[in-house]
Amino acid sequence: MAVWRSIWREPRPADPPPVGRLDWLLVGGFEAAALVEGIARPGLAGQPFVTLLAMALMPVLFWRRSHPLLACLVGFGVAGLLSVLQYSTQSGELGLFSMMVILVLLYSLARWGSGQEMTVGMPLVAAVVALGMYVSSAGAAEVVYGSLFLLLFVALAAVFRYRAALWRRQRSEIRNQERLALARELHDTVAHHVSAIAVQAQAGGVVAGTQPQQAAQILAAIESEASRTLAEMRAVVRVLREDDWGAHSPRLGVADLSGLARTDATPAVEVSVAGSVTRLPGPVDAAIYRLAQEALTNALRHARSATRVDIDVRRAGDVVRLRIADDGLTHPGPGAEPGFGLTGMAERAQLLGGSLRAGPGPEGGWVVEAVLPAGAPA
């Protein structure tokens, strides 16, 4: 029962192709075949009516994707009409070989129809087929082989239908992953610089009246941070416009961590790198920088009364350990709901086969620790 319910609720496949040149060629080919066959078989019962009926049927192919049930009913309705005429007149076989076009309409019903359309159309198709076999006095072998032949078209349509659906789901998943990656890249890139600009602007407001020279230095630093933000934003936007992510995406790594250090502001930022961390895989190298950058951004935003932030990177065997700790007084408790920053950091570490932990430090402040594989990521 559940299977029938799921079939009934099956929607039409999304985005069926519009009528194009191949459709016109298909209809034209069947029209020509019906005309040639009608001329070549003048003694066929019902001529020229049968040929004209077959030629009138061919344009229904244009509807096979937009109105699959209607097209199938018209096609098999014509076949049923010929069977009724054959039975009532007791004449020989009516119809042309080109009438096999109704198999295309059967395929289209299973390929492009909704579950309700297939549930309505398939029994009518079966009834017309049964009538035709009865009128032609088909034997048991002909019934079996004919039924299997029709089921073959339905099976092919089902295979192509669900293969296309699987491809659409894969493409949708890829697009979602790309959106997450771009959102993470934007967050990690821009949030750090904007936070630094905000902190320095606050400091500039404090010293503007009493220390004009230091205020000028702070304004210069704000200008530099704004220029870097704009440059990295342009790099990310260029990735959005191009197909090749790897060729254009910003690839900052462990060697660039020194750029996060600062001693002329509060809190001061110290960077320490120990061990052989110069030949890490590209994704791991970039992840270490982004994780450190995001953790530093969080410290600048939320570490109240912090005077120092330490960023420590060291290699231990086949893993790289990253630790970011501040000496702030207050932090959200362990039960606080993580924001987009911590969520993105955890996702980035997990995608590389590593782990990330964030929480209050044993001596106060907030500590972020990440462990990433130093070898090639899975």
Residue pairs with C-beta under 8 A, 6 or more apart in sequence:
4 119
6 115
7 115
7 118
7 119
8 115
8 116
8 119
9 115
10 114
10 115
10 118
11 114
11 115
12 112
12 113
12 114
12 117
13 111
13 112
13 161
13 164
13 165
14 168
16 65
16 66
16 112
17 65
19 62
23 61
23 62
26 61
26 104
27 58
27 59
27 61
27 62
30 58
30 61
30 98
30 101
31 55
31 58
33 97
33 98
34 51
34 54
34 55
34 58
34 96
34 98
34 99
35 51
35 55
37 51
37 96
37 97
37 98
38 44
38 47
38 48
38 50
38 51
38 54
38 96
41 47
41 96
44 50
44 92
44 94
44 96
45 86
45 89
45 91
45 92
45 93
45 94
46 82
46 85
46 91
46 94
50 82
50 94
50 95
50 96
51 96
53 78
53 82
54 78
54 95
54 96
54 98
54 99
57 74
57 75
57 78
57 99
57 101
58 101
60 71
60 74
60 75
60 105
61 71
61 101
61 104
61 105
63 70
63 71
64 71
64 72
64 104
64 105
64 108
64 112
65 108
65 112
68 105
68 108
68 109
68 111
68 112
68 113
68 117
68 121
69 109
69 113
69 117
69 120
69 121
71 105
71 108
71 109
72 102
72 105
72 106
72 108
72 109
72 113
72 121
72 125
73 121
73 124
74 105
75 101
75 102
75 105
75 106
76 102
76 105
76 106
76 124
76 125
76 128
77 128
78 99
78 102
79 95
79 99
79 102
79 128
79 132
80 127
80 128
80 131
80 132
82 94
82 95
82 99
83 94
83 128
83 131
83 132
83 135
84 131
85 91
85 94
86 92
86 93
86 94
86 135
86 136
87 135
93 136
103 150
103 153
106 125
106 150
106 153
106 154
106 157
107 153
107 154
107 156
107 157
108 157
109 117
109 118
109 121
109 122
109 125
109 157
110 118
110 153
110 154
110 157
110 158
110 161
111 157
111 158
111 160
111 161
112 161
113 121
122 154
125 150
129 146
129 147
129 150
133 142
133 143
133 146
138 146
180 347
182 236
182 239
182 240
183 340
183 344
184 290
184 344
184 347
184 348
185 236
185 239
185 249
185 250
185 290
186 233
186 236
187 294
187 340
187 341
187 344
188 290
188 293
188 294
188 344
189 229
189 232
189 233
189 236
189 250
190 229
190 232
190 233
191 294
191 297
191 341
192 293
192 294
192 296
192 297
193 225
193 226
193 228
193 229
193 232
194 229
195 297
195 300
195 301
196 225
196 300
197 222
197 225
197 226
197 229
199 265
199 300
200 218
200 221
200 222
200 225
200 265
201 218
201 222
203 218
203 265
203 266
204 215
204 218
204 219
204 222
207 214
207 215
207 218
208 215
232 250
235 248
235 249
235 250
236 249
236 250
238 248
239 245
239 248
239 249
242 248
251 282
251 285
251 286
252 286
252 289
252 290
253 280
253 282
253 285
253 286
253 288
253 289
254 273
254 277
254 278
254 280
254 285
254 288
254 289
254 313
255 278
256 289
257 271
257 273
257 288
257 289
257 292
257 311
257 313
258 271
260 269
260 271
260 292
260 293
260 296
260 311
261 269
261 270
261 271
261 311
262 268
262 269
263 269
263 270
266 307
267 299
267 300
267 303
267 306
267 307
267 308
267 309
267 326
267 327
267 328
268 307
268 308
268 309
269 296
269 308
269 309
269 311
270 308
270 309
270 310
270 311
271 311
271 313
272 310
272 311
272 312
272 313
272 314
273 313
273 314
274 312
274 313
274 314
274 315
275 313
275 314
275 315
275 316
275 320
276 315
277 288
277 313
277 314
277 315
277 320
277 374
280 288
280 320
280 374
281 375
281 376
281 377
283 352
283 377
284 320
284 352
284 372
284 373
284 374
284 377
287 348
287 349
287 352
287 354
287 372
288 313
288 320
288 322
288 370
288 372
290 348
291 322
291 324
291 345
291 348
291 349
291 356
291 368
291 370
292 311
292 313
292 322
292 324
294 341
294 344
294 345
295 311
295 324
295 345
295 358
295 368
296 309
296 311
296 324
297 341
298 341
298 342
298 366
298 368
299 306
299 309
299 324
299 326
299 328
299 366
300 309
302 328
302 331
302 332
302 366
303 309
303 326
303 327
303 328
303 331
303 365
303 366
304 328
304 329
304 330
305 328
305 329
305 330
306 326
306 327
306 328
306 329
306 365
307 327
308 326
308 327
309 324
309 325
309 326
310 323
310 324
310 325
310 326
311 322
311 323
311 324
312 321
312 322
312 323
312 324
312 325
313 320
313 321
313 322
313 323
314 320
314 321
315 321
315 374
317 374
318 373
318 374
318 375
319 354
319 371
319 372
319 373
319 374
320 371
320 372
320 373
320 374
321 369
321 370
321 371
322 368
322 369
322 370
322 371
322 372
323 367
323 368
323 369
323 370
324 367
324 368
324 369
325 361
325 365
325 366
325 367
325 368
326 365
326 366
327 364
327 365
328 364
328 365
328 366
329 364
331 360
331 365
331 366
333 360
334 359
334 360
338 346
338 358
342 358
345 356
345 358
345 368
345 370
346 356
348 356
349 355
349 356
349 370
349 371
349 372
350 356
351 377
352 372
352 373
352 377
352 378
353 372
353 373
353 377
353 378
354 370
354 371
354 372
354 373
355 370
355 371
356 368
356 369
356 370
356 371
357 368
357 369
357 370
358 366
358 367
358 368
358 369
359 366
359 367
360 366
360 367
361 367
